[in-house]
Structures are given as structure tokens and as C-alpha cells.
Amino acid sequence: MTTTRTDRTLPPDHAAEASDPHCVEPDAAAELLRGLPWNRLAVLGDSVTAGVMDPLPGYRHRSFADRFADALAATRPGFASVNLAEPYLFLDEIRDRQLVPALEFEPDVVMVSAGGNDAFRDFDPEALRTGLASLLTPLAESGALVVTIGLFDLARSGLVPAEHAGRMARRFDELDRVTAGLAGSLGGVHVDAHHHPLATDPGLYAADGIHANARGHAVAFAAITRTLARHPSDDATG
């Protein structure tokens, strides 16, 4: 007889993740999110939500967006999700390619990471705010809870050359401030990974020095889970 193992418990080869205080096991995450009234998830964004990462021994090779979908699906019969994110997109490309399909999916919760690639080039904070608003406002007005994901603090991780780190830190601090403010004004939730205790830990990053590795995604997922578990369910419906 063939049996199928669900992905809700961690096998022995994921022992590092199971013992990591900054992570959360699949069963525990599912229980923390059980009471939230979401049955349709849409994920939008760039490489961050698309799940670009390096593997790391001891951790599940699964993105935080996929982990989030898994946790919701574990306690919701009929749960549906779609991940529209694509690597390396700028904010206007995310809006132009993903907003209409997301709205057509009719989600009750959306997860978004956008603007990171824009922050690597010259940008105007007000233009950034306007661009983010053009993406997030229609999603919020559709009735979905907008969940934005802050980025870890790469600029202060020691992985960025010193001559570029200060300017990069200012840009990404502004990106986080603008994103958090806009999410809050729309009744959404901003997951503050940018100020996480491990936000500057170089051990969370992939070999390219930009994207996260499997531990980075596991840590981000735990932050998402714990943040949303504290969000009142009556507010979560908008």
C-alpha cells in the first residue's frame, strides 16, 4: 500500500528548521492561522514572492509564499490560491501584468512584495508611493486584505560594498516606510521583516548576495504567520 505524507510536519533532514526559534513548524503555522477568514489567496510581486532562493541543508526548500498557501490550505477545504509573481519585475510591470488577473481571481487576501527592484535604481519616494498605490488600492477596494512584506535589511548585512551600503540603506528604509504606511492606510497589514532581529544576518541570503536562502524564506514565513495571527479576524475581512 502506498501512503502519501503531507508537508505539515518536518522530517529529520529538516532538523535545523525544526529547532530554529525564528521559524515555525507547518502544523503550528496552520493552527495559528486557522481562525482567519480567508479562502482565496493571490500572491503578486517580483523575485521575493516568486520564491527565488538557494537551498540550505536543514531547511525546507519552499518559499514563504508557498508555505503561507500550504498553511491556509491545511485547515480550509476548498481553499484556492494563485501566485502571479515573476522574478526581476519593476513596480509598474507588476501592476501591468498582475493586477487584472489578481482581481479576476477574486481573492479575499493578497500577499504583495513590490518596489525592491525600483529601489536599486534612482527613484523618487513620491513616485514610488504613487506606483504602489496604483497596485494596492484596487486590491483593497475589491474587499481583499492587503498583506505587504517588508524586505530584510540587505544594505546593513555586510554583503553590500561599503561605498554603496549607505545610499542603499536609505532607499530601502524609505521603501519600507512608504509600503507600511500605504498598507496601513488601506486597512491592510505590513509584515515588518525589515526590522526583524535577523534582518541584517548575512546567513539568510543566497549566494548572489541579494535573494534569500531557504532559511531566509523560513524566517520570513514565521514572521508573516505571527504577524497575521495577531491581526483581529473581524478586521481581516476589511
N, C-alpha and C positions, 0 to 999 in steps of 0.2 A: 504494500500500500504506500502511495506517495503522499507525503504531507507537505504543506506549504507554511513556511514561517513568515509571520508578519514582521514589519520593520519597527515594531513598537518597543522591543527590548534589545539591549545591546549584547552581542555575542562577545566571547572572551577576547577576540582580537581588537575590540574597541574599548579595552580596559582603561586606557588613558582618559578617554572622554568620560567614561562612567565615574571616574574618581576626580574629575576636574570640577572644582567648586564653582567655576564660572560657566558651566554647562548645565543642561537639564536633560534627563533621560526622556525617551519618547513617551512612555506611559505617563510620566509625571506631567509632561507638557500637555498631553491630551486632556488630563484631568483638570489642569489649571485653566484651560480654555473651554471646557465643556459647557459652562453656563452662558457663554456669549452667543448672541442670536444670529449667527452667520451661517449661511448655507451655500453661498456663491462667492468665490474669491477670484478677483482678477489681479494679476501682477503686471506692472508696467515698469519700463526703465531701460537701463543700459547694462553693462557687464556685471554690475553689482547684483541686480535682481535676476539677470540671466544665468548666474551661477558660475561664472568663470573662477576657477580656483586650482590650486595644486593639491595633490593628495598629501596626507601626513599620517604616518603609522600611528595606530591607536585611536584614530578618529574616523567616523563615518564619512565617506566621500559623498556628501549630499549637501546641496546648497541650503541656505537659511530659508529661501522661498519655498523650496520643495519640502523642507522639514515642517514649515508652517502649514502647508497644504495637507501633509500627512497627519499632523496633529488634529486639525479640524475634521478631516475625513474619518478619523478613528472613532469619533463619537456621534457622527451625523450621517445616518443612512440617506443616500441620495445626494450627498454633497458633490458639488461640481466646481472645478477651477480651471483657469486658463492662464498661462504665462506667456505674455506677449513681448517680454523684454528681449532686446537684441544688444549684443556687445558693441561698445565703442560709439554709441549714438550721442549726439548733442541734444540739448533740450528741445529745440524746435523739431528735430527729426523724431524724437519720441512722441511729441504731440501729434505730428502729422501722420505718423504711421500707426500709432497705437490707441489714440483716444477714441476714434469711432468704433473700432472693433471691441474695445472695452465696454463702451456704453451699450453696444448691441448685445453683449453678453448679459447685461442687467445684473451686475454683481451687487451684493449688499455690503461687501468690504473690498477695498482695493489697497494694494501694497505698492508703493512707488519709491524708486530711487532715481533722481534726475538732477542734472546740473553739474555732476562731478567732472565730466569731460570739458564743460564750458569753463570750469574754474582753473583748468590747466592752461587756458589761453587768456588773453586780455578780456576782461569783462566788466560791465557796468552793473553794480548791485541793483539799481532800479530796473534795468533791462532784464536782469535775472529774475527779479520779483514779478515783473510783468509776464515773462515767459512761463514761470512756474504757475502763476495764477491762471493763465490760459489753459494749462493742463489740468490743474487740480480743481478749479472751480466747477467746471461741468460735471466732474465726477461726484463732487459733494452735492451739487444740485440735483443729481439723479437719485439721491437718497442713500448712496453708499457711504460708509465710514471710510475716510481717507486716512491711511496709515503711511507716514513718511519715515524713511530710515536714514538716520544720520550716519555719516561715514567715520570710520576710525581716523585717528589723528596721524596720518602718514607723515606730515611735514615735521612732526616732533619725534618721530620714531628713530631717527639716526640714519635712515635709509636714503634720505634726500641730501644731496651735497649742501654744505653749509651756506654757500653763496646763493642758493635758491630757496632754502628752507623758510626763511623769514617771510618772504613775499608769498610763498605758497601757504604758509600757516594763516596769514591774514585773509587770503582768498577763501580758504576752506572754512575758516571761522565764520566768515560772512555768509557763505553758502548755508552753513548750518543754522545761523541766526535767522536768515530770511526764510528758510524752509520751515523751521519750527514755528515762526511767527505766523506764516501763512496757514500752515496746518491747523494751528490753534484758532485762527480767525474763522476757519471753515467748519469748526466743530470736530476736527479730526484729532489724531494722536501722532505726535512725533516721538520716535524711539531715539533717545539721546545716546547713541553709540559713540558720538564724537567726544563725550566726556566720560566714557566708560573707564573703570580702573585699569583696564588693559589697552586702552585706545592707542597708546604710544609704544606698545610692546612689539618689537620687530619680529618676534616669533609668531605673530598672527598672519604674516604676509607670505605670498608666493615668491618664487624665485625671481619674478620680474620686478619685484620691489614696489608693486602698485596694487595688485589684486590680493585678496585674502587666500589663505590656505584653508584646509579642512577645519582646523581648529578655529580660525577666524570666523568661518561660517557657523560653527557650533556655538561659539561665544555670542555672535550676533543673534542667533536664534533664541538663545536663552534670554537675552536682553529684551527681545521682542515679546516673548512669552510672558515674562514677568511684568513688563510694562502694560500689556493688554489685559493681563489677569487682574490688574488693579483698576482697570477702566470700568466704571459703572455700566452694567448691561443696559440700563434704561437710556443712557447717553449714547451707547454704541449703535443704537438704531437711528440716530440722528434726530 
